């Protein structure tokens, strides 16, 4: 649940259908970027990291931080977008949020901090301080928390109260709303305990456009990284 960067790979599936894949990768698995991209695009890839991204047509890129050895979040896309960062956030929080303004939707990549340190970024979302944004917008990535007894067996999550406040702030848990009683985990501790910490929260407009949302466990089970991928299909 720590020491990782979140990579988002929005990619075109069809003319009016866009797939968004969120995959949190460890520092170790960054060296296996070929495996990450190879899984996302179901094709073997061998090249340098920059060539890997460009080879898949992911020519558009934005990152909240490019500082070395700093956990952050980035968005790679085949579609052009206008990047958005938030310098008014604290030094720690500003590397944890990046926006991509597309023509019909705004995608925010997030990577939340550990323990109580994540509270300030949650409050930023709850207060709507990221606005103005497109009517259709979503936040996707590693939230590092969830609901007690639902997204984990016990009650160990920090900021679960902030997490549960997001729907009241107009952001729907797009996976949970479609799977109200399911227990599916995206990360496991060394003790084998499962946690659903990778999420997508959407505005009402974006949520109504989502055609599919599911976890792809192959990246985690195959050892590419320690997180399952979260895949969202949205019509725009």
Secondary structure, 3 states (H helix, E strand, C coil): CCCEEEEEEEEEEECCEEEEEEEEEEHHHHCCHHHHHHHHCCCCCCCCHHHHHHHCCCCEEEECCCCCCCCCEEEEECCCCEEECCCCCCHHHHCCEEEEECCCCEEEEEECCCHHHHHHHHHHHHCCCCCCCCCCEEEEEECCCCCCCCCECCCCCCCHHHHHHCHHHCCEECCHHHCCCCCCCCEECCCCCEECCEEEEECHHHHHHEEEEEEECHHHHCCCCCECEEEEEEEC
